[in-house]
C-alpha cells in the first residue's frame, strides 16, 4: 500500500504517494518525472543514479524512497541556476568531460558533492570521489581535467 512521502527536491517541498519498497531512483524518475537521474545497473555499481541526499552523493538506486522522508535531494535538474550552468557543468561542456552523456549527471553530482565537502581538491582526492562513477565512453582524463577546471572556477583550488 502506497504511503505518503515528503521530500524537498531541488529546493521544492514535494509530497508523493509511493510503495514502501520503491527506491529513491524509481520515485524520482517514475513518480516525479525527473528523468535526468539515470538508471544504469540498479545495483549501486555504476553511479549513473547519483544524487545529493542532504548534500552527500548517494546511489539513489540503493536508497529506499522513504529513507529520504523529510530530507533534501538535489538532482541534476537542480544544479544549474536557471539558464546559467553550474561551474561544474560548464567545465564539462567546455573541456570535453562528457561524451554520450548517460553517466554525466551522476558524475556531475558526485563532483558537486565533493566540492561542497571541503575536502582538498587534489587530483588523487578527485579520483577517489569519482571512484563510484563508471563511464564507458571516455578514458576519464577529460573528466578529471573538467573537474580540475571546475575547482578553479569555484575558487576551491589551492594556491
N, C-alpha and C positions, 0 to 999 in steps of 0.2 A: 504494500500500500504506500502510495506516494506521501511524502512528508514535506512540510514547509522548510525551506532553506532561505536564510537571509545572509547575503554576502555583498560586500562592496567590490564592484568590479570596475576598474579604471576610473575610480573616484565616484561612481554612481551606486547608490544603495539599490540592490535588486532583491526581489523575492520570487522564488520559483518552487514549484512542487516537483520533487524528484524521488525516485525509488531509493531506499536506503543503501542499495548496492551500486548505485551509479558512481562512476569515477568523476572527479572534477573535470577531466578532459571531455568526457561524454556530455556532461552538463553544459560546459562552455560551448561545445560545438552543436549539440543536438537540441538542447533546450533554450539556450540563449543566442544561438546563431552567430557566435564569434568563431569563425572558421579560420582565423589566422593561426591559431594554435593547431599544429598538425598532429595527426595520428600516424605514428610510424610503426614501431614494434609492438606497442601496447604492453610492454613488459619492463619499461624503465631502462632499457639498454641504449637507446639511440639519442635521446634528448630532444627530439623534434617537438615534443609536447611541453617543453619547459615554459613555466610561467613564474612570476614572483608571487609568493604567498607570504604576506606580511614582510615583504622586502627581500625574501630569500628565494633563490632559484630552486624549484622543485619540478620533478617529472609529474605532470598532472594526471598521467595515466595510473600512477601509484597512490594517489590521494583520493580517498572517498570524498565525495562532494560534501557530505555532512560534516566531515572533519574541518572543512573550511567555513562552517557556520560562524557568523559574526567576525569573519576575517576580511582582510583586504587582499584582493587579487589584481595583479597587473598582467594583462595580455599584450601581445604585440600591437593590438588596436589602441592601446592606451599609452604607448611610449612616445609618440610624436606629440607635438604641441600644435594642434590644429593642422594646418598645412605645412608647418615647419618641422622637418625631420629632427629627431633626437641626434646629437652629435655622433652617437654610435651608428645609427642608421646612415647618416650622411657619409661617414668614413667608409662604410661597407660599399656604398654606391660608388664613391669616388675612387676607391682603391681596389676594386675587384674582389671584395671579400665574399661575394656570392656568385653562384652560377645558376643552377636550376632553381634555387630559392626554397626548396622544400625544408631544408634544415635551418634556414636563415632566421626565422622567428625565434626558434629555441636558442640559437647561438647568440642572437642579439639580447634576449632576456637574460641569458647567463652572463653576458658581458656587462649589461646594466647592473645586475645584481652584484657582480664582482666590483665594479667601480664604486658602487654605493656602500660596499662593505668597509671601505677604508684600508683594505689590505694594500701593501706596497705593490704597484703595478709593474713588476719586473716581468720579463719575458717568461721566466720559469713559473711565476705565480699565475700568469695569464694562461699558460698551457695547462696548469693544474686546474684552474677554474673552468676551463672549457673541456676538460677531460671526459665529461659525460655526454658530449655532443659529437655525434658522428656525421661526417659529410662524405658522400660517395663521389662527389664531382671534383673536389679540389685536393691539393696536396697540403692544405692548411697554411701554407706560407702566406698567402694573401689574406687569410682570415686573421692571422697573428699580426700582420702588417696593418690591417684595418683597425684592429683593437689598439695597437700602439699609437696610431694617428688619433683615435678617439680619446685616448688617455691624455694626449697633448691638448686636444680641443676642449676637454673638460677641465684642464688645468690640474690634473691629478698626477702628472709625471713628476719625477724627482728632478731637482735642479742639477 
